[in-house]
Amino acid sequence: MKILIVSQYFWPENFRINDLSQELVRRGHDVEVLTGIPNYPDGQVFDVYKQSPKTFGCYNGATVWRVPMLARGRGALRLFLNYLSFVLGASLVGPWKLRGLEVDVIFVFEPSPVTVGLPAVFLGRIKRVPVVFWALDLWPESLAAIGAVRSPRVLGWVGYLVKFIYERCTLVLGQSRGFLGNLAQYCSDKQKIRYFPSWAEDVFNQTNLVPAPEVPVQEGVFNVLFAGNVGEAQDLPTVLDAVEALKGNTLIRWLVVGDGRKSDWMRLEIQRRGLQGNVLLLGRFPVERMPCFYAHADALLVSLKKDPVFSLTIPGKVQSYLMAGIPIVGMLDGEAASVIAEAKAGLVCAAGDADGLATVVLELAAMSAEERRQLGLNGRAYAQKEFGRDLLMDRLENLLNEAIDRYRKNR
């Protein structure tokens, strides 16, 4: 197949779409990527890109086309302009850059914002090919959940935008089964909705790793590691409440590997609460290095705010955590909590429950090494069965072929 991926984010930014494009190329497909200028999550264009943008025109066999856009910067206005500028750049400059390029299908990667679908459906009309939309975030519901938009009228407008996009896609894929009912609200044709979860990256299925030297070794300490986006949805104030509840326990250490829009707030809040001796902020690292940080962890932490929309979500880190073979500590509800429980891969408390999080951390720390090892093995076995990379890539190929067939039949 000749596949055009439309994604606001792409390498050198760390997103799963990088791995997906690489695998599609490995399977013999021609892959083109239409994306923006790398600036996530700091909000500033990557220095390495500014120094040599031409070296980022190809990624493991996929041709990368970049359109002009405004970096995220800081603040809600800049973020809105960032989203808008990608829509304009991809819709106006994209067709010119891709002129003469023949493709069979367009695949949209949408962790957020949903507006990435606008240039994709526009290009679908121009190229006369189907569009497959992979929804990893629910708009407008997630905007309300994190408090980004409070106006019912504005949320209603966003809902109309979502419906406009979904109606013009041949298939709409939801990252969890809980997503499917929500997606159906915006699709008159319910038959176009499919379940397609994130996969567990093979990079986390490693043994005998050398622990990352950036983490000071402390004998006898139980390390709880949080990896990934440091944002509003992760309910970090409640996580820090749990840290504070265990402040006097010097045998519990919290490691944070990642960054995001709440990073500065978290750094200041740790200082304000006097938690510098309990929490180690390590910053962002490439996904290839993450297993070396996981090697320090006795437990891996995943958290989400208490909200109905987040109870439908399975954060992508859950699949990675499972594959890593390390016990999971979850402070969340719904789909993700059910996966951890079903896998028998760790302990979970309710979203927003700081005391519950502190309790399950202590409970896990009190287990024997063999008991924790078994939880990790359970998680890895579950990941291989339910979220195996090859399994899901086979499914994606079938979905793309299905979209092509449906589009041709409906023309």
C-alpha positions in Angstrom: 0.0 0.0 0.0 0.9 3.6 -0.4 0.1 5.2 2.9 0.0 8.9 3.8 0.2 9.5 7.6 -1.1 12.9 8.8 0.1 13.7 12.3 0.8 17.0 14.0 3.6 15.2 15.9 6.4 13.1 14.6 10.1 12.3 15.1 12.2 13.7 16.7 9.2 14.1 19.0 8.5 10.9 21.0 5.2 9.5 19.9 3.9 6.0 18.9 3.4 7.1 15.4 7.2 6.9 14.9 7.1 3.2 15.7 4.0 2.6 13.5 5.5 4.3 10.4 8.7 2.3 10.8 6.8 -1.0 11.1 4.7 -0.2 8.0 7.9 0.5 6.0 9.4 -2.8 7.3 6.3 -4.6 6.0 6.9 -3.3 2.5 4.5 -0.3 2.4 5.4 3.1 0.9 4.9 5.6 3.7 4.8 9.3 3.5 4.3 11.5 6.6 2.7 15.0 6.6 3.6 16.7 9.9 4.7 19.9 11.6 7.8 21.4 13.1 9.0 19.5 16.2 8.4 21.5 19.3 6.6 19.1 21.7 6.5 19.2 24.7 8.7 22.2 25.6 6.9 24.5 23.1 10.1 25.5 21.4 11.4 24.3 18.1 14.0 21.6 18.7 17.6 23.0 18.4 18.7 19.9 16.6 16.0 20.5 14.0 16.8 24.2 13.6 20.5 23.4 13.0 19.8 20.9 10.2 16.1 20.6 9.1 17.0 18.7 6.0 18.3 15.7 8.0 14.8 15.2 9.3 13.2 14.6 5.9 13.4 10.8 6.2 12.7 8.4 9.1 13.6 4.8 8.7 12.4 4.6 5.1 9.4 7.0 5.5 9.5 10.3 3.6 8.6 13.2 6.0 7.0 16.4 4.7 6.9 19.3 7.1 4.6 22.3 6.9 5.0 25.6 8.6 3.4 26.1 12.0 3.7 28.1 15.2 5.4 26.4 18.1 3.3 25.7 21.2 5.0 28.2 23.5 3.2 28.8 26.7 -0.4 29.6 27.6 -3.8 28.7 26.2 -3.7 31.3 23.3 -0.4 30.0 22.0 -1.6 26.5 22.2 -4.7 27.4 20.2 -2.6 29.2 17.6 -0.4 26.1 17.4 -3.3 23.9 16.6 -4.7 26.4 14.1 -1.4 26.9 12.4 -0.9 23.2 11.7 -4.4 23.0 10.2 -3.7 26.0 7.9 -0.1 24.8 7.1 -1.2 21.2 6.3 -4.3 22.3 4.4 -2.6 25.0 2.3 1.0 24.0 2.0 0.4 20.3 2.4 -1.4 19.7 -1.0 1.3 21.7 -2.8 4.1 19.7 -1.3 2.3 16.4 -2.0 1.2 17.4 -5.5 1.5 14.4 -7.9 1.9 12.0 -5.0 -0.4 9.0 -5.4 -1.6 7.3 -2.2 -4.1 4.5 -1.4 -5.2 5.6 2.0 -4.6 8.4 4.6 -4.1 7.5 8.2 -4.6 10.1 10.9 -2.9 9.9 14.3 -4.8 11.9 16.9 -3.5 12.0 20.5 -4.9 15.5 20.5 -6.0 17.8 19.0 -8.9 16.5 16.9 -8.2 19.3 14.4 -5.5 17.2 12.8 -8.4 15.5 11.0 -9.3 18.7 9.0 -6.3 18.7 6.6 -6.6 14.9 6.4 -10.2 14.9 5.1 -9.3 17.8 2.8 -6.4 15.8 1.4 -8.7 12.7 1.2 -11.0 14.7 -1.1 -8.2 15.9 -3.3 -6.5 12.5 -3.6 -9.8 10.7 -3.7 -8.8 8.1 -1.1 -10.2 6.9 2.2 -9.3 8.4 5.5 -8.8 6.3 8.6 -8.9 8.2 11.9 -7.2 6.8 15.0 -8.7 8.6 18.0 -6.5 8.4 21.1 -8.3 11.3 22.8 -12.0 12.2 23.0 -12.9 15.7 22.0 -14.8 17.8 23.2 -15.1 15.7 26.4 -11.4 15.8 27.3 -11.4 19.6 26.9 -14.0 19.8 29.6 -12.4 17.2 31.8 -9.1 19.1 32.1 -10.8 22.5 32.3 -9.4 23.8 29.1 -12.8 24.8 27.9 -15.7 25.5 30.2 -18.2 27.2 27.9 -21.0 24.8 26.9 -21.5 26.8 23.7 -17.8 26.4 22.7 -17.9 22.7 23.6 -20.9 22.4 21.4 -19.1 24.0 18.5 -16.2 21.5 19.0 -18.7 18.7 19.0 -19.9 19.9 15.6 -16.3 20.0 14.4 -15.7 16.4 15.6 -18.9 15.2 13.8 -17.8 17.0 10.6 -14.4 15.2 10.6 -15.7 11.7 11.6 -18.5 11.8 9.0 -15.9 12.3 6.3 -13.7 9.4 7.4 -14.1 5.9 6.1 -13.1 4.3 9.4 -12.8 5.7 12.9 -10.7 3.7 15.3 -11.0 4.0 19.1 -8.0 3.3 21.4 -10.2 1.5 24.0 -13.5 -0.3 23.9 -14.9 2.4 26.2 -14.2 4.9 23.4 -16.6 3.3 20.9 -19.9 4.4 22.4 -18.6 8.0 22.5 -17.3 7.9 18.9 -20.8 6.6 17.9 -22.3 9.9 19.0 -20.6 11.7 16.2 -21.0 9.0 13.4 -24.2 8.5 11.6 -22.8 5.3 10.2 -22.0 3.2 13.3 -20.5 0.5 11.1 -17.4 2.6 10.5 -16.2 2.4 14.1 -13.5 -0.1 15.2 -11.5 -0.9 18.3 -7.8 -0.5 17.8 -5.6 -0.2 21.0 -2.0 1.0 21.3 0.6 -1.8 21.3 3.3 -2.7 23.7 6.6 -1.6 22.1 9.2 -4.4 21.7 11.8 -2.0 23.2 10.4 -2.7 26.7 10.6 -6.5 26.3 14.3 -6.6 27.3 16.3 -8.2 30.1 19.7 -7.7 31.6 19.5 -4.0 31.1 22.1 -1.6 32.5 20.3 0.9 34.8 20.4 4.5 33.7 23.3 6.3 35.3 21.2 9.4 35.7 19.5 7.8 38.7 21.5 7.7 41.9 21.5 4.2 43.4 20.2 4.0 47.0 20.3 0.5 48.5 17.1 -0.6 50.2 14.9 2.0 48.6 11.6 1.2 46.9 11.4 3.2 43.7 8.1 4.2 42.2 8.6 5.5 38.7 6.3 7.7 36.7 7.1 8.0 33.0 5.6 10.1 30.2 3.6 13.3 29.9 3.5 15.6 32.9 0.2 17.2 32.2 -3.2 18.2 33.5 -4.8 14.8 32.9 -2.3 12.9 35.1 -3.7 14.5 38.3 -0.2 15.4 39.6 -1.5 17.4 42.6 -3.1 14.2 44.0 0.1 12.2 43.2 2.0 14.7 45.3 -0.5 14.5 48.1 0.3 10.8 48.2 4.1 11.6 48.1 3.5 14.0 51.0 1.6 11.4 53.0 4.6 9.1 52.8 7.1 12.0 53.3 8.5 10.5 56.5 9.1 7.1 54.9 12.7 7.4 53.6 12.5 4.0 52.0 10.0 5.1 49.3 11.4 7.2 46.5 9.5 8.6 43.5 11.1 9.0 40.1 9.6 11.1 37.3 11.0 10.6 33.8 9.3 12.9 31.3 8.0 16.4 31.1 5.1 18.5 29.8 3.0 21.6 30.5 2.9 20.9 34.3 6.6 20.3 34.7 7.4 23.8 36.0 4.4 23.7 38.3 5.5 20.3 39.7 9.1 21.5 40.3 7.8 24.5 42.3 5.3 22.5 44.1 7.8 19.9 45.2 9.9 22.7 46.6 6.9 24.3 48.3 6.0 21.0 50.0 9.6 20.2 50.9 9.6 17.0 48.9 13.0 17.3 47.3 14.3 14.3 49.2 11.3 12.2 48.1 10.9 13.0 44.4 13.6 13.0 41.7 12.7 14.9 38.5 14.9 13.4 35.7 13.5 15.1 32.6 12.7 13.8 29.2 14.6 11.0 27.4 14.2 9.2 24.0 11.9 6.1 24.2 14.9 3.9 23.4 16.4 4.8 26.7 13.3 4.4 28.8 13.9 0.7 29.6 17.2 1.7 31.3 15.2 3.9 33.6 12.6 1.3 34.2 15.4 -1.0 35.4 15.5 1.2 38.5 11.8 0.8 39.2 10.2 -1.5 41.7 6.8 -0.2 40.6 5.5 1.8 37.6 2.9 4.5 38.3 0.0 5.5 36.0 -2.5 8.1 37.1 -5.5 9.9 35.5 -7.9 12.6 36.9 -11.3 11.5 38.2 -13.6 12.1 35.3 -15.9 10.0 33.1 -14.0 10.6 30.0 -10.7 9.5 31.5 -12.3 6.3 32.8 -12.8 5.4 29.1 -9.1 5.9 28.4 -6.2 3.4 28.4 -3.0 5.6 28.5 -0.4 4.3 26.1 2.1 3.9 28.9 -0.1 1.0 30.3 0.9 -1.2 27.4 4.5 -0.3 27.8 4.4 -0.8 31.6 2.9 -4.3 31.1 5.5 -5.3 28.6 8.3 -4.1 30.9 7.4 -6.9 33.3 7.4 -4.5 36.4 4.5 -4.3 38.8 2.1 -1.4 38.1 0.6 1.0 40.6 -2.5 2.7 39.2 -4.6 5.6 40.5 -7.4 5.6 37.9 -10.8 4.3 37.1 -12.5 2.4 34.3 -10.8 0.7 31.3 -7.2 1.1 32.4 -7.9 -0.1 35.9 -9.7 -3.1 34.6 -6.8 -4.0 32.3 -4.3 -3.9 35.2 -6.7 -6.0 37.4 -7.5 -8.5 34.7 -3.8 -8.9 33.9 -3.0 -9.4 37.7 -0.1 -7.0 37.0 -0.3 -4.7 40.0 -2.4 -2.8 42.5 -5.0 -0.1 41.7 -6.8 2.6 43.7 -9.6 5.0 42.6 -8.7 8.1 40.7 -8.2 11.1 42.9 -7.5 9.0 46.0 -4.2 10.2 47.4 -4.5 8.1 50.6 -5.4 5.0 48.5 -2.3 5.6 46.3 -0.1 5.8 49.4 -1.7 2.6 50.7 -1.2 0.5 47.6 2.4 1.7 47.3 3.1 0.6 50.8 1.3 -2.7 50.2 3.4 -3.4 47.1 6.6 -2.4 48.9 5.7 -4.9 51.7 5.4 -7.8 49.2 8.3 -10.2 48.7 10.5 -9.9 45.7 9.0 -13.1 44.3 5.5 -11.8 44.6 6.4 -8.6 42.8 8.2 -10.6 40.2 5.1 -12.7 39.5 3.0 -9.5 39.0 5.5 -8.3 36.5 5.5 -11.7 34.6 1.7 -11.6 34.6 1.7 -8.2 33.0 4.2 -9.1 30.3 2.2 -12.2 29.4 -1.0 -10.2 29.2 0.7 -7.5 27.0 1.9 -10.1 24.6 -1.5 -11.7 24.3 -3.7 -8.6 24.1 -1.4 -5.8 22.9 1.3 -7.6 21.0 2.9 -5.4 18.4 2.8 -7.9 15.5 -0.8 -8.8 16.3 -2.0 -5.2 16.2 0.1 -4.3 13.2 -1.6 -7.2 11.3 -4.9 -5.8 12.4 -4.0 -2.3 11.2 -3.1 -3.6 7.8 -6.5 -5.3 7.6 -8.2 -2.2 8.7 -6.4 -0.1 6.0 -7.3 -2.6 3.3 -10.9 -2.7 4.6 -11.1 1.1 4.3 -9.8 1.0 0.7 -12.5 -1.6 -0.2 -15.3 0.3 1.6 -14.3 3.6 -0.1 -14.2 2.0 -3.6 -17.6 0.3 -3.1 -19.2 3.6 -1.9 -17.9 5.7 -4.8 
